Amino acid sequence: MSRIIWQKLLWFKKHKKYAESVTEYKEQECPDCLVYKDKLKQLVEALSESVKLQSHYAGLLNMHDEGGRMMFANSDEWLKRLKHLKESDSH
């Protein structure tokens, strides 16, 4: 993903108090965020599709070489893993 997409995803994560999860946007609690509503939905959808593709190819490669590549059920799982990796890198 491009740097701009990552920046917008990080912005969304910082404002997660306005969302129940990555996929559920609560308009009524964040009137200032309405400007970004369409872009956020597009980013969430793009991340979801990207995670699906990554998991699909990880599964195919694991079948080919019996590797241990991680597969994620959804973007929330992927974001949890990313957070864990960032926390472990900072220690």
VOPAGU-2260 file (C-alpha; in pm, 1 decimal, decimal comma):
REM VOPAGU-2260
SITE   aa  ch    i         X         Y         Z
SITE  MET   A    0       0,0       0,0       0,0
SITE  SER   A    1     110,1     352,6     -61,3
SITE  ARG   A    2     235,6     579,6     213,6
SITE  ILE   A    3     -77,2     798,0     186,8
SITE  ILE   A    4    -306,1     500,8     247,8
SITE  TRP   A    5    -100,2     400,0     552,1
SITE  GLN   A    6    -115,4     754,8     687,5
SITE  LYS   A    7    -492,9     760,4     650,8
SITE  LEU   A    8    -525,9     419,5     816,3
SITE  LEU   A    9    -311,6     539,2    1106,2
SITE  TRP   A   10    -529,3     851,7    1131,7
SITE  PHE   A   11    -836,0     627,6    1145,1
SITE  LYS   A   12    -677,2     411,0    1416,5
SITE  LYS   A   13    -605,0     723,2    1624,9
SITE  HIS   A   14    -972,6     816,0    1601,3
SITE  LYS   A   15   -1102,3     467,2    1673,0
SITE  LYS   A   16   -1313,1     597,4    1961,4
SITE  TYR   A   17   -1547,5     701,2    1681,6
SITE  ALA   A   18   -1578,5     347,5    1551,7
SITE  GLU   A   19   -1686,6      18,3    1704,3
SITE  SER   A   20   -1435,0    -161,7    1484,2
SITE  VAL   A   21   -1237,8     -99,9    1168,9
SITE  THR   A   22   -1543,1    -185,8     961,5
SITE  GLU   A   23   -1819,9      -3,1    1151,3
SITE  TYR   A   24   -1818,5     375,5    1122,1
SITE  LYS   A   25   -2033,9     573,1    1364,2
SITE  GLU   A   26   -2120,9     903,2    1196,1
SITE  GLN   A   27   -2321,0    1048,2    1482,6
SITE  GLU   A   28   -2024,7    1058,8    1724,0
SITE  CYS   A   29   -1777,7    1234,4    1495,3
SITE  PRO   A   30   -1927,0    1520,7    1294,7
SITE  ASP   A   31   -1578,4    1646,7    1196,1
SITE  CYS   A   32   -1499,2    1303,9    1050,1
SITE  LEU   A   33   -1789,2    1311,0     803,5
SITE  VAL   A   34   -1561,6    1475,0     547,9
SITE  TYR   A   35   -1354,8    1158,1     544,9
SITE  LYS   A   36   -1646,5     914,9     553,4
SITE  ASP   A   37   -1625,2     800,8     190,8
SITE  LYS   A   38   -1246,0     785,2     189,1
SITE  LEU   A   39   -1241,2     587,5     513,5
SITE  LYS   A   40   -1490,9     337,5     377,6
SITE  GLN   A   41   -1278,4     298,8      65,0
SITE  LEU   A   42    -963,0     248,4     271,4
SITE  VAL   A   43   -1128,7      -8,3     494,5
SITE  GLU   A   44   -1258,1    -194,8     189,3
SITE  ALA   A   45    -914,9    -179,2      22,5
SITE  LEU   A   46    -746,1    -311,7     336,3
SITE  SER   A   47   -1002,9    -589,8     365,0
SITE  GLU   A   48    -950,0    -695,4       3,1
SITE  SER   A   49    -572,6    -674,3      42,4
SITE  VAL   A   50    -583,1    -900,0     349,2
SITE  LYS   A   51    -802,7   -1149,3     162,1
SITE  LEU   A   52    -553,3   -1161,7    -125,0
SITE  GLN   A   53    -255,3   -1190,7     108,7
SITE  SER   A   54    -419,9   -1477,3     296,1
SITE  HIS   A   55    -516,2   -1652,3     -26,8
SITE  TYR   A   56    -161,0   -1636,5    -162,9
SITE  ALA   A   57     -13,4   -1734,0     174,0
SITE  GLY   A   58    -234,5   -2044,6     167,0
SITE  LEU   A   59    -129,6   -2130,6    -187,9
SITE  LEU   A   60     239,1   -2089,6    -105,0
SITE  ASN   A   61     199,3   -2292,9     214,0
SITE  MET   A   62      47,6   -2575,6       9,1
SITE  HIS   A   63     333,8   -2552,5    -238,9
SITE  ASP   A   64     626,9   -2553,3       3,2
SITE  GLU   A   65     464,8   -2644,7     336,5
SITE  GLY   A   66     565,1   -2307,5     477,2
SITE  GLY   A   67     420,8   -2144,1     784,0
SITE  ARG   A   68     294,5   -1818,9     638,7
SITE  MET   A   69      28,7   -1645,0     842,1
SITE  MET   A   70    -325,3   -1619,7     710,8
SITE  PHE   A   71    -577,2   -1372,5     849,7
SITE  ALA   A   72    -955,1   -1408,5     852,2
SITE  ASN   A   73   -1011,9   -1032,9     825,2
SITE  SER   A   74    -849,2    -691,7     845,0
SITE  ASP   A   75    -911,0    -665,6    1220,8
SITE  GLU   A   76    -689,5    -970,1    1278,9
SITE  TRP   A   77    -424,0    -823,9    1051,0
SITE  LEU   A   78    -429,9    -489,7    1238,3
SITE  LYS   A   79    -397,4    -670,9    1573,6
SITE  ARG   A   80     -90,8    -853,6    1439,2
SITE  LEU   A   81      55,4    -525,3    1310,4
SITE  LYS   A   82       3,4    -362,8    1651,0
SITE  HIS   A   83     169,2    -659,4    1822,9
SITE  LEU   A   84     469,8    -638,5    1589,7
SITE  LYS   A   85     508,8    -264,2    1646,5
SITE  GLU   A   86     489,8    -311,8    2023,0
SITE  SER   A   87     749,6    -590,4    2016,6
SITE  ASP   A   88     980,5    -377,1    1796,5
SITE  SER   A   89     962,6     -85,0    2040,1
SITE  HIS   A   90    1087,8    -296,7    2332,5
